Amino acid sequence: MEKIKFQLEDGTEAEFYVEEQTRIGGVAYLLVSDSQDDEATAYIFKDVSEDDSQAVSYTHLTLPTIA
């Protein structure tokens, strides 16, 4: 499984394992986890990079809460 590093907004780095990647409507999404353990936490990231940018930028998608 591929492991990638993200630089967070505060300048620190976080490593995630890429579980799956897909493209929907021309937008790239990554399903990543914080470990390879059975109790890993999964996150979905959406590519929000500018078309003319050489840097890749992702934002974390969160599920809406149900009241």
MIDOSE-1310 file (N, C-alpha, C; in nm, 2 decimals, decimal comma, always signed):
residues 67
meki	+0,09/-0,12/+0,00/+0,00/+0,00/+0,00/+0,09/+0,12/+0,00; +0,06/+0,22/-0,08/+0,14/+0,34/-0,09/+0,12/+0,43/+0,03; +0,23/+0,49/+0,08/+0,22/+0,58/+0,19/+0,26/+0,72/+0,14; +0,18/+0,82/+0,17/+0,21/+0,95/+0,13/+0,22/+1,05/+0,24
kfql	+0,29/+1,16/+0,23/+0,30/+1,26/+0,33/+0,22/+1,39/+0,29; +0,15/+1,45/+0,38/+0,08/+1,57/+0,36/+0,15/+1,68/+0,45; +0,16/+1,80/+0,40/+0,20/+1,91/+0,49/+0,08/+1,98/+0,53; +0,06/+1,98/+0,66/-0,06/+2,04/+0,72/-0,05/+2,19/+0,72
edgt	-0,16/+2,26/+0,74/-0,16/+2,41/+0,74/-0,07/+2,47/+0,85; -0,04/+2,40/+0,96/+0,05/+2,45/+1,06/+0,19/+2,42/+1,03; +0,22/+2,35/+0,91/+0,36/+2,32/+0,87/+0,40/+2,19/+0,91; +0,33/+2,12/+1,00/+0,37/+1,98/+1,04/+0,33/+1,88/+0,93
eaef	+0,39/+1,76/+0,93/+0,37/+1,66/+0,83/+0,29/+1,55/+0,89; +0,20/+1,49/+0,81/+0,12/+1,37/+0,85/+0,13/+1,27/+0,74; +0,15/+1,14/+0,78/+0,16/+1,03/+0,68/+0,03/+0,95/+0,68; -0,01/+0,92/+0,56/-0,14/+0,84/+0,54/-0,11/+0,73/+0,44
yvee	-0,19/+0,62/+0,45/-0,18/+0,51/+0,35/-0,30/+0,53/+0,25; -0,27/+0,53/+0,12/-0,37/+0,54/+0,02/-0,44/+0,41/+0,00; -0,57/+0,41/+0,04/-0,65/+0,29/+0,03/-0,71/+0,28/-0,11; -0,76/+0,39/-0,17/-0,82/+0,40/-0,30/-0,82/+0,54/-0,35
qtri	-0,82/+0,55/-0,48/-0,83/+0,69/-0,54/-0,92/+0,68/-0,66; -1,00/+0,79/-0,68/-1,09/+0,79/-0,79/-1,11/+0,93/-0,84; -1,18/+0,94/-0,95/-1,20/+1,07/-1,01/-1,35/+1,08/-1,05; -1,42/+1,18/-0,99/-1,57/+1,19/-1,02/-1,59/+1,34/-1,07
ggva	-1,65/+1,35/-1,18/-1,68/+1,48/-1,24/-1,55/+1,56/-1,26; -1,44/+1,49/-1,29/-1,32/+1,56/-1,32/-1,24/+1,60/-1,19; -1,29/+1,56/-1,07/-1,22/+1,60/-0,95/-1,17/+1,47/-0,89; -1,04/+1,48/-0,84/-0,97/+1,36/-0,78/-1,00/+1,35/-0,63
yllv	-1,03/+1,23/-0,58/-1,05/+1,20/-0,44/-0,96/+1,09/-0,40; -0,91/+1,10/-0,27/-0,83/+0,99/-0,21/-0,90/+0,94/-0,09; -0,91/+0,81/-0,07/-0,95/+0,75/+0,05/-0,82/+0,70/+0,12; -0,79/+0,76/+0,24/-0,66/+0,73/+0,31/-0,69/+0,68/+0,45
sdsq	-0,60/+0,61/+0,51/-0,61/+0,57/+0,65/-0,48/+0,61/+0,72; -0,49/+0,62/+0,85/-0,38/+0,67/+0,93/-0,28/+0,55/+0,98; -0,33/+0,43/+0,95/-0,24/+0,31/+0,98/-0,29/+0,19/+0,90; -0,22/+0,08/+0,91/-0,26/-0,04/+0,84/-0,33/-0,13/+0,93
ddea	-0,35/-0,09/+1,06/-0,42/-0,17/+1,16/-0,57/-0,18/+1,13; -0,63/-0,28/+1,19/-0,77/-0,30/+1,17/-0,85/-0,19/+1,23; -0,80/-0,12/+1,33/-0,87/-0,01/+1,39/-0,83/+0,13/+1,34; -0,78/+0,13/+1,21/-0,74/+0,26/+1,15/-0,85/+0,35/+1,13
tayi	-0,82/+0,48/+1,13/-0,92/+0,59/+1,10/-0,91/+0,62/+0,95; -1,02/+0,63/+0,88/-1,02/+0,66/+0,74/-1,06/+0,80/+0,71; -1,01/+0,86/+0,61/-1,04/+1,00/+0,57/-1,06/+1,01/+0,42; -1,14/+1,10/+0,38/-1,16/+1,13/+0,23/-1,11/+1,27/+0,21
fkdv	-1,01/+1,27/+0,11/-0,96/+1,40/+0,07/-1,00/+1,44/-0,07; -1,03/+1,56/-0,10/-1,07/+1,61/-0,23/-0,96/+1,70/-0,28; -0,92/+1,68/-0,41/-0,82/+1,77/-0,47/-0,88/+1,90/-0,50; -0,82/+2,01/-0,44/-0,87/+2,14/-0,46/-0,76/+2,23/-0,52
sedd	-0,66/+2,17/-0,59/-0,55/+2,24/-0,65/-0,60/+2,33/-0,76; -0,53/+2,44/-0,77/-0,56/+2,54/-0,88/-0,51/+2,47/-1,01; -0,58/+2,49/-1,12/-0,54/+2,43/-1,25/-0,40/+2,46/-1,29; -0,35/+2,59/-1,26/-0,22/+2,63/-1,31/-0,11/+2,61/-1,20
sqav	-0,15/+2,55/-1,09/-0,05/+2,53/-0,98/+0,03/+2,40/-1,00; +0,16/+2,40/-0,96/+0,24/+2,28/-0,97/+0,22/+2,20/-0,84; +0,17/+2,27/-0,73/+0,15/+2,21/-0,60/+0,01/+2,14/-0,60; +0,00/+2,03/-0,53/-0,12/+1,96/-0,51/-0,18/+2,00/-0,38
syth	-0,31/+2,03/-0,37/-0,37/+2,07/-0,25/-0,50/+1,99/-0,23; -0,51/+1,93/-0,11/-0,63/+1,85/-0,08/-0,70/+1,91/+0,04; -0,83/+1,89/+0,05/-0,91/+1,93/+0,16/-0,98/+1,81/+0,22; -0,99/+1,80/+0,35/-1,05/+1,69/+0,42/-1,20/+1,70/+0,41
ltlp	-1,28/+1,60/+0,36/-1,42/+1,61/+0,36/-1,48/+1,54/+0,49; -1,57/+1,61/+0,55/-1,63/+1,55/+0,67/-1,78/+1,52/+0,64; -1,83/+1,42/+0,71/-1,97/+1,39/+0,70/-2,05/+1,48/+0,78; -2,17/+1,52/+0,73/-2,26/+1,60/+0,80/-2,31/+1,53/+0,93
tia	-2,33/+1,60/+1,04/-2,38/+1,54/+1,16/-2,53/+1,54/+1,15; -2,59/+1,44/+1,21/-2,73/+1,42/+1,21/-2,78/+1,45/+1,35; -2,87/+1,54/+1,36/-2,92/+1,58/+1,50/-3,03/+1,50/+1,54
